[in-house]
Amino acid sequence: MFTIEHDFDATVITLIDEAEPNTRPLNEDIVIQSFDDRVIVEQMHPDGDEVMQVVFTIHQLTELRLALNLPEGNYRIERQE
């Protein structure tokens, strides 16, 4: 399950872990905040009260999106100015 919210300066997507009862422990929700110049992925650390955060530039996010559909190897995506 997931939710999408549009805030003033960001789009916020929350991925909510779901599982059949007693099949596995649930993971913490993942919150993805999309801004004009970056994307932030957050998740609460399972052993504490700390939020873990990863920040992607838009270029890094583009490379990640492309990498999900490519075979194993090394790639360089040329920026078009």
N, CA, C and O of each residue as an XYZ file, in Angstrom:
324
protein
N       0.841     -1.157      0.000
C       0.000      0.000      0.000
C       0.895      1.232      0.000
O       1.989      1.199      0.563
N       0.446      2.312     -0.621
C       1.201      3.551     -0.591
C       0.259      4.736     -0.637
O      -0.896      4.622     -1.046
N       0.783      5.890     -0.203
C       0.020      7.135     -0.275
C       0.841      8.159     -1.037
O       2.069      8.078     -1.069
N       0.167      9.125     -1.651
C       0.806     10.239     -2.353
C       0.170     11.523     -1.856
O      -1.054     11.658     -1.844
N       1.012     12.466     -1.444
C       0.541     13.772     -0.993
C       1.337     14.849     -1.706
O       2.545     14.707     -1.895
N       0.673     15.918     -2.100
C       1.350     17.042     -2.730
C       1.406     18.185     -1.728
O       0.384     18.784     -1.391
N       2.623     18.481     -1.252
C       2.846     19.597     -0.337
C       3.211     20.826     -1.151
O       3.241     20.785     -2.381
N       3.490     21.926     -0.447
C       3.827     23.182     -1.104
C       5.026     23.042     -2.038
O       4.966     23.480     -3.186
N       6.117     22.435     -1.558
C       7.338     22.360     -2.358
C       7.802     20.939     -2.669
O       8.895     20.754     -3.202
N       6.993     19.940     -2.345
C       7.416     18.558     -2.566
C       6.217     17.643     -2.759
O       5.108     17.930     -2.308
N       6.468     16.545     -3.435
C       5.520     15.441     -3.493
C       6.042     14.377     -2.537
O       7.216     14.013     -2.589
N       5.168     13.879     -1.662
C       5.583     12.913     -0.648
C       4.856     11.594     -0.905
O       3.627     11.531     -0.916
N       5.652     10.543     -1.111
C       5.114      9.191     -1.308
C       5.519      8.368     -0.095
O       6.690      8.354      0.286
N       4.561      7.683      0.512
C       4.844      6.814      1.649
C       4.506      5.378      1.258
O       3.375      5.073      0.879
N       5.510      4.500      1.358
C       5.322      3.079      1.069
C       5.098      2.362      2.390
O       5.955      2.400      3.273
N       3.961      1.713      2.529
C       3.574      1.061      3.774
C       3.707     -0.448      3.584
O       3.078     -1.032      2.702
N       4.533     -1.068      4.422
C       4.756     -2.509      4.320
C       3.501     -3.248      4.770
O       2.895     -2.906      5.785
N       3.125     -4.250      4.013
C       1.974     -5.085      4.350
C       2.374     -6.550      4.207
O       3.144     -6.907      3.316
N       1.858     -7.375      5.070
C       2.117     -8.814      4.996
C       0.941     -9.549      5.610
O       0.206     -9.007      6.435
N       0.780    -10.779      5.193
C      -0.237    -11.620      5.815
C       0.114    -11.783      7.291
O       1.297    -11.826      7.631
N      -0.867    -11.875      8.167
C      -0.577    -12.023      9.598
C       0.338    -13.219      9.884
O       0.148    -14.309      9.344
N       1.331    -12.987     10.744
C       2.266    -14.020     11.212
C       3.149    -14.618     10.131
O       3.678    -15.713     10.320
N       3.330    -13.930      8.990
C       4.207    -14.469      7.944
C       5.618    -13.923      8.048
O       6.579    -14.619      7.718
N       5.753    -12.682      8.505
C       7.080    -12.073      8.670
C       6.911    -10.773      9.444
O       5.812    -10.223      9.517
N       7.998    -10.287     10.019
C       7.908     -8.980     10.687
C       7.711     -7.877      9.657
O       8.224     -7.966      8.541
N       6.979     -6.850     10.022
C       6.777     -5.717      9.116
C       7.976     -4.784      9.182
O       8.575     -4.599     10.242
N       8.323     -4.198      8.036
C       9.362     -3.177      7.978
C       8.742     -1.811      8.217
O       7.542     -1.621      8.022
N       9.572     -0.856      8.642
C       9.110      0.511      8.828
C       8.688      1.097      7.478
O       9.184      0.682      6.431
N       7.766      2.065      7.515
C       7.344      2.748      6.299
C       8.534      3.454      5.662
O       9.463      3.869      6.355
N       8.499      3.586      4.342
C       9.504      4.341      3.594
C       8.825      5.598      3.079
O       7.771      5.534      2.447
N       9.445      6.751      3.358
C       8.896      8.031      2.912
C       9.829      8.604      1.857
O      11.031      8.735      2.087
N       9.269      8.948      0.691
C      10.034      9.507     -0.419
C       9.531     10.924     -0.666
O       8.357     11.136     -0.969
N      10.442     11.894     -0.530
C      10.087     13.290     -0.757
C      10.764     13.756     -2.040
O      11.988     13.694     -2.155
N       9.979     14.217     -2.995
C      10.499     14.641     -4.284
C      10.415     16.163     -4.401
O       9.328     16.740     -4.358
N      11.583     16.807     -4.551
C      11.687     18.247     -4.731
C      12.126     18.530     -6.165
O      12.338     17.595     -6.937
N      12.265     19.793     -6.530
C      12.713     20.160     -7.875
C      14.132     19.691     -8.169
O      14.442     19.328     -9.304
N      15.001     19.694     -7.153
C      16.417     19.417     -7.376
C      16.942     18.155     -6.695
O      18.111     17.810     -6.870
N      16.104     17.458     -5.924
C      16.574     16.275     -5.209
C      15.400     15.397     -4.781
O      14.246     15.826     -4.783
N      15.725     14.167     -4.417
C      14.748     13.237     -3.868
C      15.342     12.684     -2.580
O      16.501     12.273     -2.553
N      14.549     12.675     -1.516
C      15.000     12.189     -0.222
C      14.195     10.939      0.136
O      12.965     10.941      0.093
N      14.916      9.871      0.490
C      14.286      8.622      0.915
C      14.588      8.453      2.402
O      15.748      8.485      2.811
N      13.534      8.270      3.215
C      13.695      8.143      4.662
C      13.024      6.874      5.173
O      12.003      6.429      4.649
N      13.635      6.301      6.219
C      13.032      5.165      6.911
C      13.526      5.172      8.349
O      14.704      5.420      8.604
N      12.643      4.904      9.272
C      13.009      4.828     10.683
C      13.902      3.611     10.892
O      13.599      2.526     10.396
N      15.004      3.786     11.626
C      15.898      2.677     11.926
C      15.130      1.678     12.789
O      14.495      2.078     13.765
N      15.174      0.385     12.452
C      14.374     -0.593     13.197
C      14.795     -0.769     14.657
O      14.001     -1.244     15.469
N      16.025     -0.397     15.004
C      16.513     -0.593     16.369
C      16.503      0.677     17.218
O      17.026      0.671     18.333
N      15.926      1.753     16.718
C      15.988      2.973     17.505
C      15.010      4.031     17.039
O      14.060      3.762     16.304
N      15.280      5.246     17.495
C      14.414      6.361     17.173
C      15.011      7.255     16.082
O      14.532      8.368     15.864
N      16.036      6.783     15.407
C      16.731      7.585     14.408
C      16.153      7.342     13.012
O      15.876      6.204     12.633
N      15.978      8.416     12.264
C      15.526      8.308     10.878
C      16.752      8.243      9.973
O      17.617      9.118     10.023
N      16.822      7.204      9.149
C      17.901      7.076      8.175
C      17.457      7.799      6.915
O      16.282      7.753      6.551
N      18.399      8.470      6.242
C      18.035      9.297      5.097
C      19.061      9.134      3.983
O      20.265      9.090      4.235
N      18.569      9.045      2.744
C      19.409      9.031      1.551
C      18.913     10.139      0.641
O      17.714     10.248      0.382
N      19.846     10.972      0.148
C      19.488     12.076     -0.741
C      20.052     11.790     -2.125
O      21.250     11.552     -2.273
N      19.189     11.811     -3.142
C      19.575     11.627     -4.539
C      19.449     12.958     -5.268
O      18.482     13.692     -5.064
N      20.431     13.272     -6.125
C      20.199     14.363     -7.071
C      19.251     13.821     -8.144
O      19.035     12.613     -8.239
N      18.703     14.705     -8.930
C      17.813     14.259    -10.004
C      18.583     13.390    -10.999
O      18.033     12.419    -11.519
N      19.841     13.723    -11.268
C      20.657     12.915    -12.181
C      20.882     11.513    -11.617
O      20.787     10.528    -12.348
N      21.181     11.419    -10.317
C      21.358     10.103     -9.695
C      20.073      9.290     -9.751
O      20.111      8.079     -9.970
N      18.948      9.942     -9.556
C      17.666      9.249     -9.623
C      17.400      8.738    -11.035
O      16.875      7.638    -11.209
N      17.757      9.524    -12.035
C      17.617      9.091    -13.427
C      18.477      7.865    -13.686
O      18.032      6.911    -14.324
N      19.730      7.894    -13.182
C      20.605      6.730    -13.356
C      20.045      5.493    -12.655
O      20.118      4.389    -13.195
N      19.494      5.666    -11.470
C      18.886      4.546    -10.753
C      17.716      3.976    -11.541
O      17.592      2.760    -11.684
N      16.862      4.850    -12.049
C      15.707      4.399    -12.834
C      16.157      3.592    -14.040
O      15.584      2.541    -14.330
N      17.184      4.073    -14.754
C      17.694      3.354    -15.919
C      18.362      2.040    -15.514
O      18.224      1.034    -16.209
N      19.086      2.046    -14.391
C      19.808      0.848    -13.948
C      18.875     -0.301    -13.622
O      19.252     -1.464    -13.763
N      17.673      0.005    -13.192
C      16.729     -1.058    -12.853
C      16.336     -1.906    -14.057
O      15.831     -3.018    -13.901
N      16.569     -1.376    -15.262
C      16.168     -2.091    -16.477
C      17.348     -2.506    -17.351
O      17.143     -2.918    -18.493
N      18.577     -2.407    -16.845
C      19.750     -2.754    -17.633
C      20.413     -4.016    -17.086
O      20.291     -4.315    -15.898
N      21.117     -4.763    -17.952
C      21.849     -5.936    -17.467
C      23.105     -5.516    -16.713
O      23.466     -4.339    -16.700
N      23.761     -6.474    -16.093
C      24.988     -6.220    -15.339
C      26.026     -5.549    -16.225
O      26.167     -5.910    -17.394
N      26.752     -4.579    -15.687
C      27.803     -3.894    -16.450
C      28.053     -2.506    -15.907
O      27.453     -2.094    -14.914
N      28.961     -1.776    -16.580
C      29.276     -0.394    -16.225
C      28.660      0.528    -17.265
O      28.731      0.254    -18.463
N      28.061      1.607    -16.817
C      27.375      2.516    -17.725
C      27.656      3.963    -17.344
O      27.881      4.268    -16.173
N      27.642      4.843    -18.317
C      27.702      6.285    -18.091
C      26.588      6.909    -18.909
O      26.510      6.712    -20.122
N      25.743      7.646    -18.255
C      24.648      8.330    -18.936
C      25.117      9.737    -19.269
O      25.453     10.512    -18.373
N      25.142     10.067    -20.551
C      25.570     11.396    -20.990
C      24.450     12.390    -20.756
O      23.305     12.157    -21.144
N      24.790     13.506    -20.114
C      23.816     14.569    -19.890
C      23.622     15.358    -21.169
O      24.584     15.675    -21.869
N      22.388     15.668    -21.464
C      22.099     16.512    -22.623
C      21.823     17.912    -22.132
O      20.869     18.134    -21.386
N      22.641     18.854    -22.539
C      22.511     20.248    -22.082
C      21.471     20.981    -22.897
O      21.223     22.163    -22.660
